[in-house]
Amino acid sequence: MPITEDELNALRLLLEEELQTEVRPFREEVSKRFDEIATQLDGLYQRDEKREQEYLSIREQIRQLEARIA
């Protein structure tokens, strides 16, 4: 007994729904982990930016001290 086009479309929709149901938790977990990594990277960039500002400030203080001494 051949499958009709309507039956085939119904099977496709059912399969697609089942696949989405199975894949959704995995996608949500991956998205959560990427968000965690992005947060960690933001923290690292902020820390590095703060260190760079501290370095530039110290370098400027040294330059001013050397200018006074010379």
mmCIF file of the N, C-alpha and C atoms, coordinates in Angstrom:
data_MODEL
# 
_entry.id   MODEL 
# 
loop_
_atom_site.group_PDB 
_atom_site.id 
_atom_site.type_symbol 
_atom_site.label_atom_id 
_atom_site.label_alt_id 
_atom_site.label_comp_id 
_atom_site.label_asym_id 
_atom_site.label_entity_id 
_atom_site.label_seq_id 
_atom_site.pdbx_PDB_ins_code 
_atom_site.Cartn_x 
_atom_site.Cartn_y 
_atom_site.Cartn_z 
_atom_site.occupancy 
_atom_site.B_iso_or_equiv 
_atom_site.pdbx_formal_charge 
_atom_site.auth_seq_id 
_atom_site.auth_comp_id 
_atom_site.auth_asym_id 
_atom_site.auth_atom_id 
_atom_site.pdbx_PDB_model_num 
ATOM 1   N N  . MET A 1 1  ? 0.839  -1.169 0.000  1.00 0.00 ? 1  MET A N  1 
ATOM 2   C CA . MET A 1 1  ? 0.000  0.000  0.000  1.00 0.00 ? 1  MET A CA 1 
ATOM 3   C C  . MET A 1 1  ? 0.892  1.243  0.000  1.00 0.00 ? 1  MET A C  1 
ATOM 4   N N  . PRO A 1 2  ? 0.819  2.022  -1.031 1.00 0.00 ? 2  PRO A N  1 
ATOM 5   C CA . PRO A 1 2  ? 1.681  3.218  -1.121 1.00 0.00 ? 2  PRO A CA 1 
ATOM 6   C C  . PRO A 1 2  ? 1.241  4.305  -0.135 1.00 0.00 ? 2  PRO A C  1 
ATOM 7   N N  . ILE A 1 3  ? 2.230  5.086  0.276  1.00 0.00 ? 3  ILE A N  1 
ATOM 8   C CA . ILE A 1 3  ? 1.979  6.197  1.200  1.00 0.00 ? 3  ILE A CA 1 
ATOM 9   C C  . ILE A 1 3  ? 1.560  7.410  0.379  1.00 0.00 ? 3  ILE A C  1 
ATOM 10  N N  . THR A 1 4  ? 0.511  8.053  0.825  1.00 0.00 ? 4  THR A N  1 
ATOM 11  C CA . THR A 1 4  ? 0.052  9.247  0.109  1.00 0.00 ? 4  THR A CA 1 
ATOM 12  C C  . THR A 1 4  ? 0.925  10.441 0.473  1.00 0.00 ? 4  THR A C  1 
ATOM 13  N N  . GLU A 1 5  ? 0.815  11.474 -0.330 1.00 0.00 ? 5  GLU A N  1 
ATOM 14  C CA . GLU A 1 5  ? 1.578  12.704 -0.082 1.00 0.00 ? 5  GLU A CA 1 
ATOM 15  C C  . GLU A 1 5  ? 1.220  13.316 1.266  1.00 0.00 ? 5  GLU A C  1 
ATOM 16  N N  . ASP A 1 6  ? -0.048 13.299 1.619  1.00 0.00 ? 6  ASP A N  1 
ATOM 17  C CA . ASP A 1 6  ? -0.491 13.836 2.920  1.00 0.00 ? 6  ASP A CA 1 
ATOM 18  C C  . ASP A 1 6  ? 0.086  13.043 4.079  1.00 0.00 ? 6  ASP A C  1 
ATOM 19  N N  . GLU A 1 7  ? 0.110  11.727 3.945  1.00 0.00 ? 7  GLU A N  1 
ATOM 20  C CA . GLU A 1 7  ? 0.684  10.877 5.003  1.00 0.00 ? 7  GLU A CA 1 
ATOM 21  C C  . GLU A 1 7  ? 2.181  11.126 5.136  1.00 0.00 ? 7  GLU A C  1 
ATOM 22  N N  . LEU A 1 8  ? 2.835  11.279 3.993  1.00 0.00 ? 8  LEU A N  1 
ATOM 23  C CA . LEU A 1 8  ? 4.272  11.553 3.999  1.00 0.00 ? 8  LEU A CA 1 
ATOM 24  C C  . LEU A 1 8  ? 4.563  12.903 4.662  1.00 0.00 ? 8  LEU A C  1 
ATOM 25  N N  . ASN A 1 9  ? 3.775  13.907 4.352  1.00 0.00 ? 9  ASN A N  1 
ATOM 26  C CA . ASN A 1 9  ? 3.944  15.220 4.975  1.00 0.00 ? 9  ASN A CA 1 
ATOM 27  C C  . ASN A 1 9  ? 3.691  15.147 6.476  1.00 0.00 ? 9  ASN A C  1 
ATOM 28  N N  . ALA A 1 10 ? 2.681  14.385 6.886  1.00 0.00 ? 10 ALA A N  1 
ATOM 29  C CA . ALA A 1 10 ? 2.391  14.227 8.314  1.00 0.00 ? 10 ALA A CA 1 
ATOM 30  C C  . ALA A 1 10 ? 3.549  13.540 9.022  1.00 0.00 ? 10 ALA A C  1 
ATOM 31  N N  . LEU A 1 11 ? 4.126  12.526 8.395  1.00 0.00 ? 11 LEU A N  1 
ATOM 32  C CA . LEU A 1 11 ? 5.285  11.844 8.980  1.00 0.00 ? 11 LEU A CA 1 
ATOM 33  C C  . LEU A 1 11 ? 6.489  12.783 9.088  1.00 0.00 ? 11 LEU A C  1 
ATOM 34  N N  . ARG A 1 12 ? 6.682  13.594 8.080  1.00 0.00 ? 12 ARG A N  1 
ATOM 35  C CA . ARG A 1 12 ? 7.786  14.565 8.109  1.00 0.00 ? 12 ARG A CA 1 
ATOM 36  C C  . ARG A 1 12 ? 7.610  15.556 9.267  1.00 0.00 ? 12 ARG A C  1 
ATOM 37  N N  . LEU A 1 13 ? 6.394  16.058 9.420  1.00 0.00 ? 13 LEU A N  1 
ATOM 38  C CA . LEU A 1 13 ? 6.120  16.994 10.515 1.00 0.00 ? 13 LEU A CA 1 
ATOM 39  C C  . LEU A 1 13 ? 6.338  16.337 11.867 1.00 0.00 ? 13 LEU A C  1 
ATOM 40  N N  . LEU A 1 14 ? 5.868  15.105 12.002 1.00 0.00 ? 14 LEU A N  1 
ATOM 41  C CA . LEU A 1 14 ? 6.043  14.382 13.266 1.00 0.00 ? 14 LEU A CA 1 
ATOM 42  C C  . LEU A 1 14 ? 7.522  14.163 13.563 1.00 0.00 ? 14 LEU A C  1 
ATOM 43  N N  . LEU A 1 15 ? 8.268  13.748 12.560 1.00 0.00 ? 15 LEU A N  1 
ATOM 44  C CA . LEU A 1 15 ? 9.702  13.530 12.728 1.00 0.00 ? 15 LEU A CA 1 
ATOM 45  C C  . LEU A 1 15 ? 10.413 14.833 13.083 1.00 0.00 ? 15 LEU A C  1 
ATOM 46  N N  . GLU A 1 16 ? 10.046 15.905 12.425 1.00 0.00 ? 16 GLU A N  1 
ATOM 47  C CA . GLU A 1 16 ? 10.651 17.210 12.710 1.00 0.00 ? 16 GLU A CA 1 
ATOM 48  C C  . GLU A 1 16 ? 10.367 17.642 14.147 1.00 0.00 ? 16 GLU A C  1 
ATOM 49  N N  . GLU A 1 17 ? 9.141  17.456 14.602 1.00 0.00 ? 17 GLU A N  1 
ATOM 50  C CA . GLU A 1 17 ? 8.787  17.813 15.982 1.00 0.00 ? 17 GLU A CA 1 
ATOM 51  C C  . GLU A 1 17 ? 9.562  16.983 16.993 1.00 0.00 ? 17 GLU A C  1 
ATOM 52  N N  . GLU A 1 18 ? 9.669  15.679 16.728 1.00 0.00 ? 18 GLU A N  1 
ATOM 53  C CA . GLU A 1 18 ? 10.414 14.807 17.634 1.00 0.00 ? 18 GLU A CA 1 
ATOM 54  C C  . GLU A 1 18 ? 11.886 15.178 17.661 1.00 0.00 ? 18 GLU A C  1 
ATOM 55  N N  . LEU A 1 19 ? 12.438 15.481 16.508 1.00 0.00 ? 19 LEU A N  1 
ATOM 56  C CA . LEU A 1 19 ? 13.847 15.871 16.434 1.00 0.00 ? 19 LEU A CA 1 
ATOM 57  C C  . LEU A 1 19 ? 14.084 17.169 17.205 1.00 0.00 ? 19 LEU A C  1 
ATOM 58  N N  . GLN A 1 20 ? 13.209 18.147 17.025 1.00 0.00 ? 20 GLN A N  1 
ATOM 59  C CA . GLN A 1 20 ? 13.335 19.416 17.747 1.00 0.00 ? 20 GLN A CA 1 
ATOM 60  C C  . GLN A 1 20 ? 13.255 19.190 19.259 1.00 0.00 ? 20 GLN A C  1 
ATOM 61  N N  . THR A 1 21 ? 12.350 18.303 19.676 1.00 0.00 ? 21 THR A N  1 
ATOM 62  C CA . THR A 1 21 ? 12.200 18.002 21.098 1.00 0.00 ? 21 THR A CA 1 
ATOM 63  C C  . THR A 1 21 ? 13.475 17.399 21.660 1.00 0.00 ? 21 THR A C  1 
ATOM 64  N N  . GLU A 1 22 ? 14.140 16.559 20.890 1.00 0.00 ? 22 GLU A N  1 
ATOM 65  C CA . GLU A 1 22 ? 15.377 15.924 21.343 1.00 0.00 ? 22 GLU A CA 1 
ATOM 66  C C  . GLU A 1 22 ? 16.565 16.890 21.299 1.00 0.00 ? 22 GLU A C  1 
ATOM 67  N N  . VAL A 1 23 ? 16.582 17.757 20.311 1.00 0.00 ? 23 VAL A N  1 
ATOM 68  C CA . VAL A 1 23 ? 17.725 18.653 20.105 1.00 0.00 ? 23 VAL A CA 1 
ATOM 69  C C  . VAL A 1 23 ? 17.656 19.879 21.018 1.00 0.00 ? 23 VAL A C  1 
ATOM 70  N N  . ARG A 1 24 ? 16.470 20.326 21.374 1.00 0.00 ? 24 ARG A N  1 
ATOM 71  C CA . ARG A 1 24 ? 16.296 21.554 22.160 1.00 0.00 ? 24 ARG A CA 1 
ATOM 72  C C  . ARG A 1 24 ? 17.126 21.569 23.452 1.00 0.00 ? 24 ARG A C  1 
ATOM 73  N N  . PRO A 1 25 ? 17.104 20.511 24.286 1.00 0.00 ? 25 PRO A N  1 
ATOM 74  C CA . PRO A 1 25 ? 17.914 20.558 25.513 1.00 0.00 ? 25 PRO A CA 1 
ATOM 75  C C  . PRO A 1 25 ? 19.411 20.710 25.220 1.00 0.00 ? 25 PRO A C  1 
ATOM 76  N N  . PHE A 1 26 ? 19.878 20.036 24.179 1.00 0.00 ? 26 PHE A N  1 
ATOM 77  C CA . PHE A 1 26 ? 21.282 20.154 23.801 1.00 0.00 ? 26 PHE A CA 1 
ATOM 78  C C  . PHE A 1 26 ? 21.607 21.585 23.389 1.00 0.00 ? 26 PHE A C  1 
ATOM 79  N N  . ARG A 1 27 ? 20.766 22.180 22.567 1.00 0.00 ? 27 ARG A N  1 
ATOM 80  C CA . ARG A 1 27 ? 20.985 23.572 22.136 1.00 0.00 ? 27 ARG A CA 1 
ATOM 81  C C  . ARG A 1 27 ? 20.984 24.518 23.326 1.00 0.00 ? 27 ARG A C  1 
ATOM 82  N N  . GLU A 1 28 ? 20.058 24.311 24.251 1.00 0.00 ? 28 GLU A N  1 
ATOM 83  C CA . GLU A 1 28 ? 19.987 25.178 25.432 1.00 0.00 ? 28 GLU A CA 1 
ATOM 84  C C  . GLU A 1 28 ? 21.244 25.043 26.281 1.00 0.00 ? 28 GLU A C  1 
ATOM 85  N N  . GLU A 1 29 ? 21.757 23.822 26.426 1.00 0.00 ? 29 GLU A N  1 
ATOM 86  C CA . GLU A 1 29 ? 22.986 23.603 27.198 1.00 0.00 ? 29 GLU A CA 1 
ATOM 87  C C  . GLU A 1 29 ? 24.178 24.271 26.519 1.00 0.00 ? 29 GLU A C  1 
ATOM 88  N N  . VAL A 1 30 ? 24.269 24.122 25.206 1.00 0.00 ? 30 VAL A N  1 
ATOM 89  C CA . VAL A 1 30 ? 25.375 24.749 24.467 1.00 0.00 ? 30 VAL A CA 1 
ATOM 90  C C  . VAL A 1 30 ? 25.286 26.270 24.591 1.00 0.00 ? 30 VAL A C  1 
ATOM 91  N N  . SER A 1 31 ? 24.091 26.805 24.460 1.00 0.00 ? 31 SER A N  1 
ATOM 92  C CA . SER A 1 31 ? 23.901 28.250 24.582 1.00 0.00 ? 31 SER A CA 1 
ATOM 93  C C  . SER A 1 31 ? 24.293 28.736 25.975 1.00 0.00 ? 31 SER A C  1 
ATOM 94  N N  . LYS A 1 32 ? 23.907 27.991 26.985 1.00 0.00 ? 32 LYS A N  1 
ATOM 95  C CA . LYS A 1 32 ? 24.262 28.348 28.372 1.00 0.00 ? 32 LYS A CA 1 
ATOM 96  C C  . LYS A 1 32 ? 25.777 28.358 28.560 1.00 0.00 ? 32 LYS A C  1 
ATOM 97  N N  . ARG A 1 33 ? 26.432 27.355 28.025 1.00 0.00 ? 33 ARG A N  1 
ATOM 98  C CA . ARG A 1 33 ? 27.898 27.284 28.177 1.00 0.00 ? 33 ARG A CA 1 
ATOM 99  C C  . ARG A 1 33 ? 28.593 28.410 27.421 1.00 0.00 ? 33 ARG A C  1 
ATOM 100 N N  . PHE A 1 34 ? 28.095 28.739 26.225 1.00 0.00 ? 34 PHE A N  1 
ATOM 101 C CA . PHE A 1 34 ? 28.674 29.860 25.484 1.00 0.00 ? 34 PHE A CA 1 
ATOM 102 C C  . PHE A 1 34 ? 28.491 31.166 26.258 1.00 0.00 ? 34 PHE A C  1 
ATOM 103 N N  . ASP A 1 35 ? 27.332 31.338 26.883 1.00 0.00 ? 35 ASP A N  1 
ATOM 104 C CA . ASP A 1 35 ? 27.105 32.534 27.702 1.00 0.00 ? 35 ASP A CA 1 
ATOM 105 C C  . ASP A 1 35 ? 28.088 32.591 28.866 1.00 0.00 ? 35 ASP A C  1 
ATOM 106 N N  . GLU A 1 36 ? 28.335 31.445 29.505 1.00 0.00 ? 36 GLU A N  1 
ATOM 107 C CA . GLU A 1 36 ? 29.293 31.400 30.606 1.00 0.00 ? 36 GLU A CA 1 
ATOM 108 C C  . GLU A 1 36 ? 30.693 31.766 30.128 1.00 0.00 ? 36 GLU A C  1 
ATOM 109 N N  . ILE A 1 37 ? 31.075 31.241 28.984 1.00 0.00 ? 37 ILE A N  1 
ATOM 110 C CA . ILE A 1 37 ? 32.397 31.542 28.428 1.00 0.00 ? 37 ILE A CA 1 
ATOM 111 C C  . ILE A 1 37 ? 32.498 33.019 28.060 1.00 0.00 ? 37 ILE A C  1 
ATOM 112 N N  . ALA A 1 38 ? 31.437 33.564 27.474 1.00 0.00 ? 38 ALA A N  1 
ATOM 113 C CA . ALA A 1 38 ? 31.438 34.986 27.115 1.00 0.00 ? 38 ALA A CA 1 
ATOM 114 C C  . ALA A 1 38 ? 31.588 35.846 28.365 1.00 0.00 ? 38 ALA A C  1 
ATOM 115 N N  . THR A 1 39 ? 30.925 35.457 29.447 1.00 0.00 ? 39 THR A N  1 
ATOM 116 C CA . THR A 1 39 ? 31.038 36.200 30.702 1.00 0.00 ? 39 THR A CA 1 
ATOM 117 C C  . THR A 1 39 ? 32.469 36.133 31.231 1.00 0.00 ? 39 THR A C  1 
ATOM 118 N N  . GLN A 1 40 ? 33.075 34.951 31.154 1.00 0.00 ? 40 GLN A N  1 
ATOM 119 C CA . GLN A 1 40 ? 34.462 34.808 31.607 1.00 0.00 ? 40 GLN A CA 1 
ATOM 120 C C  . GLN A 1 40 ? 35.405 35.657 30.754 1.00 0.00 ? 40 GLN A C  1 
ATOM 121 N N  . LEU A 1 41 ? 35.189 35.651 29.448 1.00 0.00 ? 41 LEU A N  1 
ATOM 122 C CA . LEU A 1 41 ? 36.039 36.462 28.565 1.00 0.00 ? 41 LEU A CA 1 
ATOM 123 C C  . LEU A 1 41 ? 35.875 37.949 28.858 1.00 0.00 ? 41 LEU A C  1 
ATOM 124 N N  . ASP A 1 42 ? 34.657 38.381 29.094 1.00 0.00 ? 42 ASP A N  1 
ATOM 125 C CA . ASP A 1 42 ? 34.429 39.780 29.455 1.00 0.00 ? 42 ASP A CA 1 
ATOM 126 C C  . ASP A 1 42 ? 35.203 40.138 30.716 1.00 0.00 ? 42 ASP A C  1 
ATOM 127 N N  . GLY A 1 43 ? 35.177 39.243 31.689 1.00 0.00 ? 43 GLY A N  1 
ATOM 128 C CA . GLY A 1 43 ? 35.925 39.479 32.924 1.00 0.00 ? 43 GLY A CA 1 
ATOM 129 C C  . GLY A 1 43 ? 37.421 39.585 32.667 1.00 0.00 ? 43 GLY A C  1 
ATOM 130 N N  . LEU A 1 44 ? 37.931 38.723 31.815 1.00 0.00 ? 44 LEU A N  1 
ATOM 131 C CA . LEU A 1 44 ? 39.358 38.771 31.491 1.00 0.00 ? 44 LEU A CA 1 
ATOM 132 C C  . LEU A 1 44 ? 39.724 40.059 30.772 1.00 0.00 ? 44 LEU A C  1 
ATOM 133 N N  . TYR A 1 45 ? 38.897 40.487 29.823 1.00 0.00 ? 45 TYR A N  1 
ATOM 134 C CA . TYR A 1 45 ? 39.160 41.736 29.115 1.00 0.00 ? 45 TYR A CA 1 
ATOM 135 C C  . TYR A 1 45 ? 39.135 42.921 30.073 1.00 0.00 ? 45 TYR A C  1 
ATOM 136 N N  . GLN A 1 46 ? 38.173 42.940 30.980 1.00 0.00 ? 46 GLN A N  1 
ATOM 137 C CA . GLN A 1 46 ? 38.098 44.036 31.948 1.00 0.00 ? 46 GLN A CA 1 
ATOM 138 C C  . GLN A 1 46 ? 39.324 44.044 32.852 1.00 0.00 ? 46 GLN A C  1 
ATOM 139 N N  . ARG A 1 47 ? 39.743 42.861 33.290 1.00 0.00 ? 47 ARG A N  1 
ATOM 140 C CA . ARG A 1 47 ? 40.930 42.769 34.142 1.00 0.00 ? 47 ARG A CA 1 
ATOM 141 C C  . ARG A 1 47 ? 42.166 43.265 33.391 1.00 0.00 ? 47 ARG A C  1 
ATOM 142 N N  . ASP A 1 48 ? 42.305 42.834 32.133 1.00 0.00 ? 48 ASP A N  1 
ATOM 143 C CA . ASP A 1 48 ? 43.451 43.257 31.336 1.00 0.00 ? 48 ASP A CA 1 
ATOM 144 C C  . ASP A 1 48 ? 43.431 44.757 31.076 1.00 0.00 ? 48 ASP A C  1 
ATOM 145 N N  . GLU A 1 49 ? 42.242 45.294 30.841 1.00 0.00 ? 49 GLU A N  1 
ATOM 146 C CA . GLU A 1 49 ? 42.130 46.737 30.612 1.00 0.00 ? 49 GLU A CA 1 
ATOM 147 C C  . GLU A 1 49 ? 42.536 47.509 31.870 1.00 0.00 ? 49 GLU A C  1 
ATOM 148 N N  . LYS A 1 50 ? 42.117 47.016 33.023 1.00 0.00 ? 50 LYS A N  1 
ATOM 149 C CA . LYS A 1 50 ? 42.488 47.666 34.286 1.00 0.00 ? 50 LYS A CA 1 
ATOM 150 C C  . LYS A 1 50 ? 43.998 47.603 34.489 1.00 0.00 ? 50 LYS A C  1 
ATOM 151 N N  . ARG A 1 51 ? 44.596 46.461 34.200 1.00 0.00 ? 51 ARG A N  1 
ATOM 152 C CA . ARG A 1 51 ? 46.053 46.325 34.339 1.00 0.00 ? 51 ARG A CA 1 
ATOM 153 C C  . ARG A 1 51 ? 46.788 47.258 33.378 1.00 0.00 ? 51 ARG A C  1 
ATOM 154 N N  . GLU A 1 52 ? 46.254 47.375 32.171 1.00 0.00 ? 52 GLU A N  1 
ATOM 155 C CA . GLU A 1 52 ? 46.882 48.274 31.203 1.00 0.00 ? 52 GLU A CA 1 
ATOM 156 C C  . GLU A 1 52 ? 46.827 49.716 31.707 1.00 0.00 ? 52 GLU A C  1 
ATOM 157 N N  . GLN A 1 53 ? 45.684 50.125 32.261 1.00 0.00 ? 53 GLN A N  1 
ATOM 158 C CA . GLN A 1 53 ? 45.568 51.481 32.795 1.00 0.00 ? 53 GLN A CA 1 
ATOM 159 C C  . GLN A 1 53 ? 46.529 51.696 33.964 1.00 0.00 ? 53 GLN A C  1 
ATOM 160 N N  . GLU A 1 54 ? 46.658 50.694 34.824 1.00 0.00 ? 54 GLU A N  1 
ATOM 161 C CA . GLU A 1 54 ? 47.608 50.792 35.932 1.00 0.00 ? 54 GLU A CA 1 
ATOM 162 C C  . GLU A 1 54 ? 49.035 50.928 35.406 1.00 0.00 ? 54 GLU A C  1 
ATOM 163 N N  . TYR A 1 55 ? 49.371 50.132 34.402 1.00 0.00 ? 55 TYR A N  1 
ATOM 164 C CA . TYR A 1 55 ? 50.702 50.185 33.810 1.00 0.00 ? 55 TYR A CA 1 
ATOM 165 C C  . TYR A 1 55 ? 50.974 51.567 33.222 1.00 0.00 ? 55 TYR A C  1 
ATOM 166 N N  . LEU A 1 56 ? 50.010 52.091 32.463 1.00 0.00 ? 56 LEU A N  1 
ATOM 167 C CA . LEU A 1 56 ? 50.199 53.410 31.856 1.00 0.00 ? 56 LEU A CA 1 
ATOM 168 C C  . LEU A 1 56 ? 50.340 54.499 32.915 1.00 0.00 ? 56 LEU A C  1 
ATOM 169 N N  . SER A 1 57 ? 49.593 54.381 33.990 1.00 0.00 ? 57 SER A N  1 
ATOM 170 C CA . SER A 1 57 ? 49.682 55.349 35.078 1.00 0.00 ? 57 SER A CA 1 
ATOM 171 C C  . SER A 1 57 ? 51.057 55.294 35.742 1.00 0.00 ? 57 SER A C  1 
ATOM 172 N N  . ILE A 1 58 ? 51.533 54.100 36.010 1.00 0.00 ? 58 ILE A N  1 
ATOM 173 C CA . ILE A 1 58 ? 52.856 53.944 36.637 1.00 0.00 ? 58 ILE A CA 1 
ATOM 174 C C  . ILE A 1 58 ? 53.943 54.446 35.693 1.00 0.00 ? 58 ILE A C  1 
ATOM 175 N N  . ARG A 1 59 ? 53.814 54.138 34.417 1.00 0.00 ? 59 ARG A N  1 
ATOM 176 C CA . ARG A 1 59 ? 54.806 54.593 33.443 1.00 0.00 ? 59 ARG A CA 1 
ATOM 177 C C  . ARG A 1 59 ? 54.853 56.122 33.400 1.00 0.00 ? 59 ARG A C  1 
ATOM 178 N N  . GLU A 1 60 ? 53.681 56.763 33.464 1.00 0.00 ? 60 GLU A N  1 
ATOM 179 C CA . GLU A 1 60 ? 53.624 58.225 33.469 1.00 0.00 ? 60 GLU A CA 1 
ATOM 180 C C  . GLU A 1 60 ? 54.257 58.786 34.747 1.00 0.00 ? 60 GLU A C  1 
ATOM 181 N N  . GLN A 1 61 ? 54.010 58.141 35.877 1.00 0.00 ? 61 GLN A N  1 
ATOM 182 C CA . GLN A 1 61 ? 54.617 58.594 37.139 1.00 0.00 ? 61 GLN A CA 1 
ATOM 183 C C  . GLN A 1 61 ? 56.132 58.486 37.072 1.00 0.00 ? 61 GLN A C  1 
ATOM 184 N N  . ILE A 1 62 ? 56.628 57.402 36.494 1.00 0.00 ? 62 ILE A N  1 
ATOM 185 C CA . ILE A 1 62 ? 58.077 57.226 36.350 1.00 0.00 ? 62 ILE A CA 1 
ATOM 186 C C  . ILE A 1 62 ? 58.643 58.301 35.430 1.00 0.00 ? 62 ILE A C  1 
ATOM 187 N N  . ARG A 1 63 ? 57.941 58.583 34.341 1.00 0.00 ? 63 ARG A N  1 
ATOM 188 C CA . ARG A 1 63 ? 58.405 59.618 33.414 1.00 0.00 ? 63 ARG A CA 1 
ATOM 189 C C  . ARG A 1 63 ? 58.494 60.967 34.115 1.00 0.00 ? 63 ARG A C  1 
ATOM 190 N N  . GLN A 1 64 ? 57.478 61.293 34.943 1.00 0.00 ? 64 GLN A N  1 
ATOM 191 C CA . GLN A 1 64 ? 57.485 62.560 35.667 1.00 0.00 ? 64 GLN A CA 1 
ATOM 192 C C  . GLN A 1 64 ? 58.616 62.607 36.691 1.00 0.00 ? 64 GLN A C  1 
ATOM 193 N N  . LEU A 1 65 ? 58.839 61.493 37.391 1.00 0.00 ? 65 LEU A N  1 
ATOM 194 C CA . LEU A 1 65 ? 59.950 61.446 38.351 1.00 0.00 ? 65 LEU A CA 1 
ATOM 195 C C  . LEU A 1 65 ? 61.301 61.616 37.651 1.00 0.00 ? 65 LEU A C  1 
ATOM 196 N N  . GLU A 1 66 ? 61.459 60.948 36.525 1.00 0.00 ? 66 GLU A N  1 
ATOM 197 C CA . GLU A 1 66 ? 62.715 61.076 35.785 1.00 0.00 ? 66 GLU A CA 1 
ATOM 198 C C  . GLU A 1 66 ? 62.908 62.495 35.270 1.00 0.00 ? 66 GLU A C  1 
ATOM 199 N N  . ALA A 1 67 ? 61.819 63.164 34.890 1.00 0.00 ? 67 ALA A N  1 
ATOM 200 C CA . ALA A 1 67 ? 61.905 64.531 34.408 1.00 0.00 ? 67 ALA A CA 1 
ATOM 201 C C  . ALA A 1 67 ? 62.352 65.472 35.530 1.00 0.00 ? 67 ALA A C  1 
ATOM 202 N N  . ARG A 1 68 ? 61.884 65.222 36.749 1.00 0.00 ? 68 ARG A N  1 
ATOM 203 C CA . ARG A 1 68 ? 62.284 66.051 37.899 1.00 0.00 ? 68 ARG A CA 1 
ATOM 204 C C  . ARG A 1 68 ? 63.740 65.858 38.262 1.00 0.00 ? 68 ARG A C  1 
ATOM 205 N N  . ILE A 1 69 ? 64.182 64.608 38.121 1.00 0.00 ? 69 ILE A N  1 
ATOM 206 C CA . ILE A 1 69 ? 65.569 64.289 38.496 1.00 0.00 ? 69 ILE A CA 1 
ATOM 207 C C  . ILE A 1 69 ? 66.547 64.877 37.482 1.00 0.00 ? 69 ILE A C  1 
ATOM 208 N N  . ALA A 1 70 ? 66.175 64.841 36.222 1.00 0.00 ? 70 ALA A N  1 
ATOM 209 C CA . ALA A 1 70 ? 67.105 65.267 35.153 1.00 0.00 ? 70 ALA A CA 1 
ATOM 210 C C  . ALA A 1 70 ? 67.297 66.736 35.106 1.00 0.00 ? 70 ALA A C  1 
# 
